[in-house]
Amino acid sequence: MDATDRLMPGPEGKTPRFYEVDRSNKTESYISAVSGNPVVPEHIMLKEQPPKTSEPEKKPWERPPTVIRPPKNPDQIGLNEEELEEFRNDPCWKFIRTVLFILFWLIWLALFAAAILLVCLSPACIIREKPNWWQTAVAYHVWVPSFQDSDGDGVGDVDGLIDRLDQLRKTGVQTIWPSPFLISDDDRTAVRSFSQMDPKLGVNQKADELIQKIHEREMKIVISVPIATTSLEHEWFLNSATASKTPNANYSQFYTWVSKAADTNFFAEHKNLFYLHEKGNAKSAVLNWQNSNLREHMFNALSEWIDRGVDGFELLGIEYLARTPNGTEPEWNAIYDVIRDIRFHVDTYSNESTIAKVKKIALFSTREEAKEKDKKRMAKSGMDTVINYELGEVEKDTKICHKNEGSVATCVHEILSDVLLFHSLNEQVWPHWRFGSPDLARLASRVGSRPHAQLLLMLQMVLPGTNNIYYGEEIGMRNLANDSRVPPQKGAMQWDDTLNGGFTWALSPPVPSNIDVANINWKRQYSEPQSTLKIFAKLAKLRQREDALKTGATLIGRLVDGAFTVTRFNNFENRTTGNIYVAALNFAEHPVKLPLTDLPNNEKLVKTTIVTATSNCEAFYARQLVDFGSKEIELEPNQGVVFRYSA
């Protein structure tokens, strides 16, 4: 230790230090004095100590003191952390929390198991299949020689038909059915070639152009094929008639040949032999479909048209696909077998063809006087549709519609009720309606009234299934008057009020126009707010988008004094949904109040919209809002209206 460090505090600037005192024999007062810490006397120390406050002893029966908390914030929702803390370890609340936690998971697992069980045990949902194109089609049946002339020779042709496609499309036509199409001797069944279009309509390449133009407009084309007959000028018949020559030996059994014929109505002589032909038509020889070589040739002909783009075939003359040994009667069991083979080939070829690309080819036919069982067997054999011929027989003052009835209402209602009932009981037979055709008198002429023809057109357009419209029926054309140049139902199409109705500029055409062309023509009716053409166009377009009109159920009302209703509605899983469409038609010559009490969901009739009305109707017009809450509609004579309301 430095000597200065051991000095007592003094003026030399050294920091004062105190000596360490040996405590061995010194008293506390001495040590304290030497070290600078004075000792407080004991009696003074005792006096300065604060008195000890002894806590009172807590009794076991006494409550703990109340804890005073700060006032609760009025904006606080629920309990805060401090308030919850006292419940955290409370046995009662711990038990409740545990029970609720277990109960939550038990309920969740039960609901999950119930959902799985419900899915497994519930019946499968009904899948609403999209209908095939032909099931809802409006097919426009064109007699091409009378439709539109493009070169001034006075006869319609394919170029003329192509020129009018846009007009047909904007009126709702979806399918074109040109007739005649194949080259023939009689414009029907005496076919000269199954691969060539009739040159009177244009060169064969025009057929491909027509198919292309139709498809460009998203439309379909069907053609008529005489499936069981040919002309005597057909290559097959000529080869079969000279089958004794070696190159033609394979054609010997293409037709039915006999050495002696008992019935000249069905057999005709050719080179000392007799061949089977259509009844009363020796120009149309009957093919022998029992010959496998003939079948192969016919299948190739159908395949060629499928590759060229045709969407469907009308099979003409199916009653001649097989005959009894004497040739006088059809052998229907064998005919059904042939139809099955045709169906199989068409489906197989279209599925395998790289050109057809798996498209659905429609097959349809008609069988005059067919009974219900016949239609069912034809459908079962492979026909997509069988044309209902019955309404084509509707004609005023005939055995079908007796003159005492005053109008066609009774016979139409009776026929339609029977046919609709048949289709409702036999869903595999798809309905196909025909009111007019190249073989029938014009509808307006048959029923004796253009307003009644308009009512029947309105009726046809709300019926379920496929619809054929014969050209000119959409404007109410009548038969030609006393003209022998062409059949009266094949007069020139009436496009406008110019020369020959716009059909041709030829001065004296072989296909004449009707005398009423100035007033009854396509151009005039398209410009009018209410006309036969406007009814057709409106309903044809609706059929493309409304489920009720495409595939909905059909209800025909009872006949009330020459008037009745036809209702279309969508009945899905036993529920009526969407829009309900009603056609109310009065064929009587006086006003009729039609009850609407049988309509589905008729309480909704308070909010009804008029879709279209006949041209003689003044009380109703398109898009008019009407309240039919009284559940009846009053129609003036020969008037009709189509209205809709929501289910």
Secondary structure, DSSP 8 states (H G I E B T S, - for coil): --TGGGS-S-TT-----------SS--HHHHHHHHT-----HHHHHHHS----------TTS-----------TT--S--HHHHHHHHT-HHHHHHHHHHHHHHHHHHHHHHHHHHHHHHHS----------GGGG-EEEEEEGGGT--SSSSSS--HHHHHHTHHHHHTTT--EEEEES-B-BSSSSS-BS-SS-B-TTT--HHHHHHHHHHHHHTT-EEEEEEETTEEETTSHHHHHHHTTTSGGGGGGTTSB-EESS-S-TTTEEEETTEEEEEETTEEEEEEB-TT-HHHHHHHHHHHHHHHHHT--EEEEE-GGGSSB-TTSSSB-HHHHHHHHHHHHHHHHHHHHH-TTTTT---EEEE--TT--HHHHHHHHHHT-SEE-B-GGGG--BTSSSB-GGGSSSHHHHHHHHHHHHHHHHH-TTSB-EEES--TTS--HHHHTT-HHHHHHHHHHHHTSSSEEEEETTGGGT----SS--SS-GGG-----SSSGGGGS---SS-SS---TTTTTS-HHHHHHSSS-HHHHHHHHHHHHHH-HHHHH-EEEE---BTTEEEEEEEEEETTEEEEEEEEEEEE-SSS-EEEE-TTSTTGGGGGSEEEEEE-TT-SS--TT-EE--TTSEEEE-TT-EEEEEEE-
